[in-house]
Amino acid sequence: MRRVVVTGLGALTPLGNNLHEYWEGLKNGVSGSVMITRFNTEKFKTKFACEVKGYDSAKYFDRKEANKLDLYSQFALIATDEAITDSGIDLKTIDKDRVGVIWSSGIGGLDTFHNQISGFVKGDGSPRFSPFFIPKMIANMASGIISIKYGFRGPNFAIVSACASSTHSIIDAVNYIRLGKADIFIAGGSEATINEIGIGGFNAMMALSTRNDEFKTASRPFDLTRDGFVMGEGAGALIVEEFEHAKARGAKIYAELAGTGMTADAFHLTAPHPEGLGACNVMKLAISDAELKPEDIDYINVHGTATPLGDISEAKAIISVFGEHSYKLNISATKSMTGHLLGAAGAVEAIATIMAIVHEIVPPTINYKVPDPGIDQNLNLTLNKAQKRNIRAALSNTFGFGGHNASIVIKKAGA
């Protein structure tokens, strides 16, 4: 089987606008939560989110180009550009027929949808929509735009599976390379849903934290007082490459994508299986695909959204899969810092996992104060402070509304 590695990374997150800033924020346990600046939150239950800080499209795009791109597509291009530069790919000599793009967004151009529909409702009923309305809004457009910008002519598509979306993108990139369909993929995801309908819609589901008076510490995975997730935004891009191809061009290799798993809960629209059945199965599949045993895993970057049901379900699944080895693992929920980036979560958390392996530092689960009796207190949840650890292999888990589960095993380069 063809081996698959990661040779480039790009990140635009609530903790920083590039990979270095993102990692510095993670390892130092920084909260990305702020009071929302994008719209007037006076009448909203939740008034805070994990926004990308100081974002100005003019720093990256001319005005004409920016007007054609929804914010989620802008984020996608910025993260991709960093990842390609980081990878050292020579765009003049690479075989672009063998380079593909698989890019995800859970929702797509929600800003565009909101602005266009708001304008229609406030008007006289005439359908005066922008000609860019549909191209800016659809969730596959970012993958197309990346392909167009760089001339990549390999497989190109988008995956939408709610919060598991960008992990599924990485998994498909791995599998297509294994099948010989391409040598390189740009894989990842982006999301931009901090607007009236994004916050209002998730508030209506009672999915978001409403701790407006404690917004900095509102994302509390595994804590008894958790009351929902904090909305995040941004993008994560990975250059996923066939090992021999990467070696031949002298690329630096961050890590190996050794195993993948995909399952369904087949249980509920939004709630996880209470015993974590789908989560159990997906981790087992990923470990088996990597030809490893549970005891070979040192670290799990968990889905860990800080929802009352989800955290308990995932903790149960870990104990079910790993048994006594559960207590030797480092486990952390980086959403405690970034918030939940929905369709981009899997990509930014895969990057966090890779950086943890490279730097031998497990980022923390912050904002933890009150133990939940429903969660085994002997698990090492890497609470509030990063921990040093040599990580040979790690899991990155993402689970989405609809019961979508995705997990990847990431190994240390050369391990």
ZABAVO-734912 format. One line per field, with one value per residue (C-alpha): residue number from 1; x, y, z. Coordinates in steps of 0.1 Angstrom, whole numbers, plus 5000, padded with zeros to 4 digits. Layout:
N
i	[NUM / ...]
u	[X / ...]
v	[Y / ...]
w	[Z / ...]
***
This chain:
415
i	[1 / 2 / 3 / 4 / 5 / 6 / 7 / 8 / 9 / 10 / 11 / 12 / 13 / 14 / 15 / 16 / 17 / 18 / 19 / 20 / 21 / 22 / 23 / 24 / 25 / 26 / 27 / 28 / 29 / 30 / 31 / 32 / 33 / 34 / 35 / 36 / 37 / 38 / 39 / 40 / 41 / 42 / 43 / 44 / 45 / 46 / 47 / 48 / 49 / 50 / 51 / 52 / 53 / 54 / 55 / 56 / 57 / 58 / 59 / 60 / 61 / 62 / 63 / 64 / 65 / 66 / 67 / 68 / 69 / 70 / 71 / 72 / 73 / 74 / 75 / 76 / 77 / 78 / 79 / 80 / 81 / 82 / 83 / 84 / 85 / 86 / 87 / 88 / 89 / 90 / 91 / 92 / 93 / 94 / 95 / 96 / 97 / 98 / 99 / 100 / 101 / 102 / 103 / 104 / 105 / 106 / 107 / 108 / 109 / 110 / 111 / 112 / 113 / 114 / 115 / 116 / 117 / 118 / 119 / 120 / 121 / 122 / 123 / 124 / 125 / 126 / 127 / 128 / 129 / 130 / 131 / 132 / 133 / 134 / 135 / 136 / 137 / 138 / 139 / 140 / 141 / 142 / 143 / 144 / 145 / 146 / 147 / 148 / 149 / 150 / 151 / 152 / 153 / 154 / 155 / 156 / 157 / 158 / 159 / 160 / 161 / 162 / 163 / 164 / 165 / 166 / 167 / 168 / 169 / 170 / 171 / 172 / 173 / 174 / 175 / 176 / 177 / 178 / 179 / 180 / 181 / 182 / 183 / 184 / 185 / 186 / 187 / 188 / 189 / 190 / 191 / 192 / 193 / 194 / 195 / 196 / 197 / 198 / 199 / 200 / 201 / 202 / 203 / 204 / 205 / 206 / 207 / 208 / 209 / 210 / 211 / 212 / 213 / 214 / 215 / 216 / 217 / 218 / 219 / 220 / 221 / 222 / 223 / 224 / 225 / 226 / 227 / 228 / 229 / 230 / 231 / 232 / 233 / 234 / 235 / 236 / 237 / 238 / 239 / 240 / 241 / 242 / 243 / 244 / 245 / 246 / 247 / 248 / 249 / 250 / 251 / 252 / 253 / 254 / 255 / 256 / 257 / 258 / 259 / 260 / 261 / 262 / 263 / 264 / 265 / 266 / 267 / 268 / 269 / 270 / 271 / 272 / 273 / 274 / 275 / 276 / 277 / 278 / 279 / 280 / 281 / 282 / 283 / 284 / 285 / 286 / 287 / 288 / 289 / 290 / 291 / 292 / 293 / 294 / 295 / 296 / 297 / 298 / 299 / 300 / 301 / 302 / 303 / 304 / 305 / 306 / 307 / 308 / 309 / 310 / 311 / 312 / 313 / 314 / 315 / 316 / 317 / 318 / 319 / 320 / 321 / 322 / 323 / 324 / 325 / 326 / 327 / 328 / 329 / 330 / 331 / 332 / 333 / 334 / 335 / 336 / 337 / 338 / 339 / 340 / 341 / 342 / 343 / 344 / 345 / 346 / 347 / 348 / 349 / 350 / 351 / 352 / 353 / 354 / 355 / 356 / 357 / 358 / 359 / 360 / 361 / 362 / 363 / 364 / 365 / 366 / 367 / 368 / 369 / 370 / 371 / 372 / 373 / 374 / 375 / 376 / 377 / 378 / 379 / 380 / 381 / 382 / 383 / 384 / 385 / 386 / 387 / 388 / 389 / 390 / 391 / 392 / 393 / 394 / 395 / 396 / 397 / 398 / 399 / 400 / 401 / 402 / 403 / 404 / 405 / 406 / 407 / 408 / 409 / 410 / 411 / 412 / 413 / 414 / 415]
u	[5000 / 5013 / 5022 / 5008 / 5025 / 5019 / 5044 / 5028 / 5004 / 4985 / 4962 / 4939 / 4923 / 4909 / 4943 / 4964 / 4964 / 4991 / 5005 / 5031 / 5006 / 4981 / 5006 / 5019 / 4983 / 4976 / 5007 / 5002 / 4965 / 4951 / 4914 / 4902 / 4868 / 4858 / 4826 / 4813 / 4822 / 4806 / 4770 / 4748 / 4742 / 4718 / 4688 / 4708 / 4713 / 4749 / 4770 / 4805 / 4825 / 4860 / 4865 / 4896 / 4913 / 4921 / 4910 / 4910 / 4904 / 4924 / 4956 / 4951 / 4928 / 4921 / 4885 / 4873 / 4885 / 4872 / 4837 / 4836 / 4846 / 4825 / 4845 / 4848 / 4865 / 4888 / 4898 / 4904 / 4927 / 4948 / 4953 / 4961 / 4986 / 5005 / 5004 / 5017 / 5045 / 5053 / 5055 / 5081 / 5061 / 5075 / 5044 / 5064 / 5076 / 5049 / 5026 / 4994 / 4973 / 4984 / 4975 / 4939 / 4919 / 4894 / 4880 / 4852 / 4828 / 4800 / 4777 / 4796 / 4788 / 4765 / 4775 / 4766 / 4733 / 4724 / 4733 / 4714 / 4683 / 4683 / 4685 / 4656 / 4634 / 4640 / 4633 / 4601 / 4600 / 4619 / 4645 / 4675 / 4702 / 4739 / 4752 / 4778 / 4751 / 4751 / 4788 / 4798 / 4774 / 4778 / 4799 / 4820 / 4832 / 4863 / 4877 / 4871 / 4887 / 4918 / 4921 / 4916 / 4941 / 4969 / 4959 / 4956 / 4937 / 4935 / 4904 / 4885 / 4854 / 4839 / 4827 / 4799 / 4793 / 4788 / 4816 / 4833 / 4836 / 4873 / 4884 / 4866 / 4884 / 4918 / 4906 / 4895 / 4929 / 4947 / 4925 / 4928 / 4966 / 4967 / 4947 / 4972 / 4947 / 4970 / 5003 / 4994 / 4962 / 4953 / 4929 / 4912 / 4882 / 4870 / 4840 / 4826 / 4794 / 4797 / 4767 / 4731 / 4718 / 4747 / 4745 / 4707 / 4703 / 4726 / 4710 / 4676 / 4690 / 4704 / 4738 / 4758 / 4771 / 4753 / 4779 / 4781 / 4795 / 4823 / 4830 / 4867 / 4862 / 4829 / 4843 / 4846 / 4851 / 4846 / 4838 / 4805 / 4794 / 4797 / 4766 / 4774 / 4801 / 4815 / 4813 / 4846 / 4858 / 4888 / 4905 / 4931 / 4950 / 4972 / 4994 / 4988 / 5014 / 5025 / 5056 / 5079 / 5069 / 5076 / 5110 / 5120 / 5115 / 5133 / 5102 / 5102 / 5078 / 5057 / 5040 / 5025 / 4987 / 4987 / 4951 / 4916 / 4881 / 4846 / 4813 / 4778 / 4760 / 4726 / 4710 / 4698 / 4699 / 4721 / 4728 / 4757 / 4750 / 4749 / 4775 / 4796 / 4791 / 4799 / 4829 / 4842 / 4839 / 4856 / 4886 / 4890 / 4888 / 4914 / 4938 / 4933 / 4939 / 4972 / 4981 / 4986 / 4972 / 4954 / 4984 / 5005 / 4985 / 4999 / 4976 / 4940 / 4928 / 4892 / 4861 / 4854 / 4829 / 4818 / 4782 / 4766 / 4761 / 4789 / 4818 / 4805 / 4798 / 4834 / 4850 / 4830 / 4841 / 4878 / 4876 / 4857 / 4884 / 4916 / 4907 / 4935 / 4956 / 4931 / 4948 / 4982 / 4970 / 4971 / 4937 / 4930 / 4902 / 4916 / 4881 / 4885 / 4908 / 4896 / 4859 / 4842 / 4850 / 4823 / 4833 / 4869 / 4873 / 4888 / 4915 / 4926 / 4926 / 4946 / 4971 / 4972 / 4978 / 5006 / 5023 / 5020 / 5038 / 5065 / 5072 / 5065 / 5040 / 5004 / 4982 / 4959 / 4922 / 4916 / 4888 / 4884 / 4874 / 4846 / 4849 / 4819 / 4811 / 4799 / 4835 / 4862 / 4885 / 4915 / 4917 / 4946 / 4927 / 4958 / 4940 / 4947 / 4984 / 5004 / 5024 / 5056 / 5054 / 5070 / 5041 / 5047 / 5011 / 4980 / 4943 / 4923 / 4885 / 4857 / 4820 / 4792 / 4754 / 4737 / 4759 / 4789 / 4821 / 4857 / 4890 / 4926 / 4958 / 4988 / 5023 / 5056 / 5076 / 5100 / 5083]
v	[5000 / 5035 / 5054 / 5089 / 5118 / 5155 / 5179 / 5213 / 5230 / 5262 / 5276 / 5307 / 5303 / 5322 / 5318 / 5332 / 5340 / 5316 / 5282 / 5296 / 5318 / 5290 / 5266 / 5292 / 5298 / 5261 / 5252 / 5282 / 5275 / 5307 / 5312 / 5325 / 5336 / 5373 / 5393 / 5392 / 5421 / 5411 / 5421 / 5436 / 5408 / 5427 / 5404 / 5372 / 5346 / 5341 / 5373 / 5358 / 5335 / 5325 / 5350 / 5353 / 5383 / 5415 / 5400 / 5424 / 5410 / 5439 / 5424 / 5393 / 5403 / 5433 / 5446 / 5432 / 5397 / 5399 / 5408 / 5375 / 5354 / 5345 / 5347 / 5309 / 5309 / 5337 / 5317 / 5287 / 5305 / 5320 / 5287 / 5269 / 5295 / 5291 / 5253 / 5253 / 5277 / 5256 / 5224 / 5238 / 5225 / 5240 / 5251 / 5255 / 5219 / 5198 / 5177 / 5195 / 5167 / 5147 / 5173 / 5173 / 5194 / 5181 / 5210 / 5210 / 5233 / 5222 / 5251 / 5271 / 5307 / 5315 / 5352 / 5355 / 5337 / 5360 / 5392 / 5383 / 5371 / 5401 / 5424 / 5407 / 5407 / 5444 / 5453 / 5456 / 5419 / 5422 / 5394 / 5417 / 5392 / 5394 / 5373 / 5360 / 5349 / 5312 / 5308 / 5325 / 5305 / 5269 / 5247 / 5232 / 5266 / 5268 / 5236 / 5249 / 5283 / 5267 / 5245 / 5275 / 5297 / 5271 / 5252 / 5219 / 5195 / 5163 / 5151 / 5181 / 5180 / 5190 / 5168 / 5180 / 5159 / 5186 / 5187 / 5157 / 5173 / 5182 / 5150 / 5132 / 5153 / 5142 / 5106 / 5108 / 5123 / 5095 / 5069 / 5084 / 5086 / 5049 / 5041 / 5059 / 5085 / 5114 / 5122 / 5153 / 5167 / 5200 / 5188 / 5207 / 5229 / 5264 / 5279 / 5314 / 5312 / 5340 / 5360 / 5365 / 5333 / 5312 / 5322 / 5325 / 5291 / 5272 / 5291 / 5278 / 5243 / 5251 / 5240 / 5271 / 5282 / 5312 / 5322 / 5358 / 5369 / 5343 / 5342 / 5336 / 5303 / 5293 / 5264 / 5238 / 5203 / 5176 / 5201 / 5195 / 5231 / 5229 / 5242 / 5240 / 5248 / 5281 / 5290 / 5293 / 5302 / 5299 / 5273 / 5245 / 5232 / 5201 / 5191 / 5153 / 5136 / 5101 / 5092 / 5083 / 5114 / 5136 / 5119 / 5123 / 5160 / 5164 / 5175 / 5179 / 5154 / 5164 / 5131 / 5100 / 5096 / 5059 / 5049 / 5061 / 5052 / 5063 / 5052 / 5063 / 5064 / 5056 / 5070 / 5107 / 5139 / 5157 / 5136 / 5111 / 5075 / 5075 / 5047 / 5061 / 5031 / 5049 / 5066 / 5032 / 5017 / 5045 / 5045 / 5008 / 5010 / 5037 / 5019 / 4986 / 5004 / 5017 / 4982 / 4992 / 4981 / 5004 / 5005 / 5020 / 5052 / 5079 / 5109 / 5115 / 5149 / 5144 / 5159 / 5174 / 5201 / 5209 / 5197 / 5178 / 5145 / 5145 / 5146 / 5118 / 5096 / 5101 / 5094 / 5062 / 5052 / 5058 / 5035 / 5009 / 5009 / 5013 / 4995 / 4999 / 5018 / 5046 / 5058 / 5059 / 5082 / 5119 / 5133 / 5169 / 5190 / 5219 / 5233 / 5246 / 5272 / 5275 / 5270 / 5247 / 5254 / 5231 / 5218 / 5231 / 5215 / 5183 / 5200 / 5225 / 5197 / 5174 / 5202 / 5205 / 5168 / 5169 / 5198 / 5180 / 5150 / 5172 / 5193 / 5166 / 5188 / 5179 / 5210 / 5214 / 5212 / 5246 / 5261 / 5229 / 5234 / 5211 / 5173 / 5156 / 5123 / 5109 / 5110 / 5088 / 5111 / 5088 / 5098 / 5122 / 5151 / 5173 / 5198 / 5235 / 5232 / 5216 / 5184 / 5172 / 5138 / 5117 / 5108 / 5079 / 5078 / 5098 / 5098 / 5128 / 5124 / 5144 / 5137 / 5155 / 5161 / 5133 / 5107 / 5111 / 5099 / 5102 / 5094 / 5094 / 5079 / 5101 / 5087 / 5104 / 5107 / 5077 / 5058]
w	[5000 / 4991 / 5023 / 5028 / 5046 / 5054 / 5039 / 5045 / 5069 / 5069 / 5096 / 5101 / 5135 / 5165 / 5181 / 5153 / 5116 / 5106 / 5117 / 5141 / 5159 / 5161 / 5177 / 5202 / 5213 / 5216 / 5237 / 5259 / 5266 / 5252 / 5249 / 5216 / 5228 / 5225 / 5225 / 5190 / 5168 / 5136 / 5144 / 5171 / 5196 / 5219 / 5212 / 5210 / 5238 / 5230 / 5226 / 5222 / 5199 / 5188 / 5160 / 5138 / 5152 / 5132 / 5099 / 5070 / 5036 / 5020 / 5034 / 5012 / 4983 / 4961 / 4965 / 4932 / 4941 / 4977 / 4964 / 4946 / 4976 / 5006 / 5039 / 5041 / 5007 / 5017 / 5047 / 5026 / 5001 / 5029 / 5047 / 5015 / 5004 / 5036 / 5034 / 4998 / 5007 / 5037 / 5016 / 4992 / 4962 / 4930 / 4912 / 4879 / 4877 / 4896 / 4875 / 4881 / 4867 / 4897 / 4923 / 4937 / 4961 / 4986 / 5006 / 5031 / 5048 / 5070 / 5058 / 5031 / 5024 / 5052 / 5052 / 5016 / 5021 / 5051 / 5033 / 5001 / 5018 / 5042 / 5012 / 4995 / 5026 / 5032 / 4996 / 4976 / 4967 / 4935 / 4931 / 4929 / 4938 / 4930 / 4901 / 4926 / 4952 / 4942 / 4934 / 4966 / 4987 / 4976 / 4998 / 4970 / 4957 / 4979 / 4964 / 4929 / 4937 / 4951 / 4919 / 4897 / 4915 / 4913 / 4882 / 4900 / 4876 / 4897 / 4916 / 4929 / 4952 / 4985 / 5014 / 5037 / 5068 / 5094 / 5120 / 5105 / 5071 / 5069 / 5086 / 5058 / 5033 / 5047 / 5048 / 5011 / 5002 / 5019 / 5001 / 4967 / 4970 / 4982 / 4950 / 4928 / 4917 / 4926 / 4942 / 4962 / 4977 / 4993 / 5020 / 5047 / 5056 / 5063 / 5081 / 5086 / 5105 / 5131 / 5119 / 5129 / 5114 / 5125 / 5161 / 5161 / 5145 / 5169 / 5198 / 5187 / 5190 / 5225 / 5213 / 5222 / 5256 / 5269 / 5295 / 5284 / 5318 / 5316 / 5278 / 5281 / 5299 / 5284 / 5263 / 5291 / 5277 / 5303 / 5331 / 5350 / 5343 / 5305 / 5288 / 5251 / 5225 / 5215 / 5178 / 5160 / 5125 / 5103 / 5082 / 5082 / 5052 / 5049 / 5020 / 5018 / 4997 / 4986 / 5006 / 4977 / 4958 / 4988 / 4994 / 4957 / 4958 / 4992 / 5011 / 5048 / 5063 / 5094 / 5100 / 5084 / 5079 / 5088 / 5094 / 5088 / 5100 / 5091 / 5108 / 5116 / 5149 / 5132 / 5163 / 5163 / 5143 / 5167 / 5198 / 5200 / 5208 / 5246 / 5249 / 5221 / 5198 / 5166 / 5183 / 5195 / 5161 / 5142 / 5165 / 5162 / 5124 / 5122 / 5145 / 5126 / 5093 / 5106 / 5116 / 5152 / 5185 / 5210 / 5232 / 5204 / 5207 / 5230 / 5225 / 5214 / 5202 / 5210 / 5195 / 5229 / 5221 / 5257 / 5252 / 5281 / 5262 / 5238 / 5262 / 5283 / 5252 / 5239 / 5273 / 5275 / 5240 / 5248 / 5278 / 5258 / 5231 / 5251 / 5284 / 5310 / 5284 / 5286 / 5318 / 5300 / 5272 / 5270 / 5260 / 5251 / 5237 / 5218 / 5212 / 5247 / 5231 / 5194 / 5199 / 5174 / 5138 / 5126 / 5091 / 5096 / 5130 / 5118 / 5098 / 5124 / 5150 / 5128 / 5125 / 5163 / 5166 / 5141 / 5158 / 5191 / 5176 / 5160 / 5191 / 5217 / 5235 / 5242 / 5241 / 5271 / 5278 / 5294 / 5315 / 5336 / 5372 / 5383 / 5378 / 5362 / 5380 / 5347 / 5333 / 5347 / 5367 / 5362 / 5325 / 5318 / 5301 / 5301 / 5322 / 5319 / 5311 / 5282 / 5290 / 5275 / 5258 / 5231 / 5209 / 5185 / 5173 / 5179 / 5171 / 5159 / 5163 / 5148 / 5150 / 5132 / 5135 / 5116 / 5134 / 5112 / 5128 / 5114 / 5130 / 5117 / 5131 / 5127 / 5133 / 5140 / 5108 / 5105 / 5134]
***
